Amino acid sequence: MAYDKFNILESSAVPLPIENVDTDQIIPARFLKATERKDFDKNLFRDWRYNTDGTPKDDFPLNNPKYSGKILVGGKNFGSGSSREHAAWAIYDYGFRCVVSSFFADIFRNNCLNIGVLPVQVSPEFLKKMFSDIEKKSDSKFEVNLPNQRISIVSSGISEGFEITDYKKENLLNGFDDIDYLLNLKGDIKDFAANAPF
Amino acid sequence: MCCCFRVLLSCSLISTVPSTHHFMSYTLFDKVWDSHVIKKIDKGPDVLFIDRHLVHEVTSPVAFLGLKERRIPVLYPERTFATADHNTPTIDQHLPVKDPLSANQLKALENNSAEHGISYWGLGHEKNGIVHVIGPEAGITLPGATIVCGDSHTSTHGAFGAIAFGIGTSEVEMVLATQCIMQPKPKSMRINVNGKLSFGVTPKDVALYIISKLSTSGATGYFVEYAGEVFRDMTMEGRMTVCNLSIEMGARGGMIAPDEKTFSFIEGREYAPKEAAWDTAMDYWKTLRSDDDAIFDKEINFDAADIEPMITYGTNPGMGGGISHGIPMAESLEGGVSSYKKSLAYMDFNEGESMIDKPIDFVFLGSCTNGRIEDFRAFASIVKGRKKAENVTAWLVPGSHKVEDAIKAEGILDILHEAGFELREPGCSACLAMNDDKIPPGKYAVSTSNRNFEGRQGPGSRTLLASPLVAAAAAITGKVTDPRVFMQAEVA
């Protein structure tokens, strides 16, 4: 599914200062029964966000009117566990374009990059600064600059570089995906398959 | 297809290894990965050819929709195998599926498979079962192959010396469309466990022990090779359990060099090479081991004697310890104290408490981690001649119809029935609780599955991960029990 191009994003952020946020929390398995990509955002963080009777839990950051924006800031080891891409879809469809953490699980990171969510890995120190900045002023702005591979805290000007491969960067800047690329390699793939042993 | 092993190997050496590296040594992982790289992208990922693609109902429908939107077919349907497992009932499978959303998802996979010419082993099919159980059973899983599936426990197949890992739905679409994915090559890690396992210690305990030492992110960015005496001594079923849990320490996958046990497991299975092709395959498979002087990015050693039956007390698989040990104090851990306390609060446990004798409500035997025949044998060895505790609800779910058949043929079903247990029909079941097999809020389950995340086995459920032996002991006593108590009694 096509996604919006990513270039420079300036936005406030929603803090989620919890470590090891697994994809079962991002979207529980019982909400994975759809056959199309629709409405997953409604169940983003379902069991942390809502009581069993469906009323919102006021203390969860997504329900706190103080917090908003297109950046989600999570604790270390974000996105561990299940490979469900539904977790990344729920995040994108809710309106986030960037997830910041000091460490990401591999499959979740790939899934994000494949659907237009930019995972930004920062140092534990920088992550701490972001959390404290949001704590001081809940609508604090951050700039995520993909061309320069830099994330800044707008109020203080403190910034840090982040890594992304040139290939994935080009994809995000242009809204391309891997299938566009691979379809152009079909000749090479067929030659390879003709000699593959299994 | 049969005469190309040497061609492939020599091609890979010419095309993917720089000529200046003539004297380099290779890891098992390097050998398999490098021989599947179609193209290396400068400052980008490798284009990796995928030999086998396993598909299930939950992570595939949006991928098939993507193909439809792009108006492209499945490139190699004969390399793709589909089964229904995640979202299926484990009773009355002969009846229509009651939940309309689940029924719709199953129908979508059936239709998509038919439309694209993919083998589909749906509910009731003799080859149906959990995707990571039926792949090896059918001989689809082979040494030296690349295998992917939209499921993180695809790492299971690494037990055969394959590179196998979980992918997201965009990548499922990619593999359907092009038989390739684009991945940066992970770093390499070797985990050596030497010595002999103690009495009552199973492959599940070995894996939970390693995860407890490395944490759930300790191997993120790595592909793991398991080596040493413990894995050499292990059965294929045990190796599958260990490789299955690689993802729980963050690793992309885990693998074990193939040996005579591997080859004899595969020989004669439906999709395995036959006759001359078998001999050619064997010549290649015997080269699949890490060279003696191969260098790993990280190497970790453990002593088998340090491992005892394990159980988890928290809300990720790294929060576990020996069953006789207590729950650690928060101060003794490195960082993350608030997350640790949040986790114990969810479980309603306290720091420093003993796990032994904690009351439990449910026992779940099954899943791609511990749903194979060996796991049912282990469970039966404890419950034989005893009775299930009255306060325990036990769900015993075979990983496939073949496992179910073996349970019956070996007389295990009779032992289970005499002890007051019932057997359900194959599927993922309470491991992720997409179907009706949900642990109720606040209840404790000793589970042989792979994840103890909050709500994993049902909203509000509390999971204690353990081996089939520990699960059986808990099912008999109704509380967390060291299974060695029962086993020693029998030895005496």
Interface residues (C-beta under 8 A of the other chain):
Chain A: M1 I18 E19 N20 D22 D24 Q25 P28 A29 R30 L32 K33 A34 T35 E36 R37 D47 T52 G75 K76 N77 S80 G81 S82 S83 R84 E85 H86 A88 F103 F104 A105 D106 I107 N110 N111 N114 I115 T165 D166 Y167 K168 D177 D178 I179 Y181 L182 L183 L185 K186 D188 I189 F192 A193 N195 A196 P197 F198
Chain B: M1 C2 C4 F5 V7 L8 C11 I38 K39 I41 D42 K43 G44 P45 V47 F49 D51 R52 V58 T59 P61 V62 L65 G66 E69 R70 I72 L75 Y76 H86 N87 D99 L101 S102 N104 Q105 A108 L142 G144 A145 G150 D151 S152 G166 I167 G168 T169 S170 E171 E173 M174 A177 T178 Q179 C180 I181 M182 Q183 P184 P186 T216 S217 T220 G221 I247 G250 R252 T280 A281 Y284 N316 G336 S339 K342 L432 A433 M434 P441 R451 F453 E454 G455 R456 P459 G460
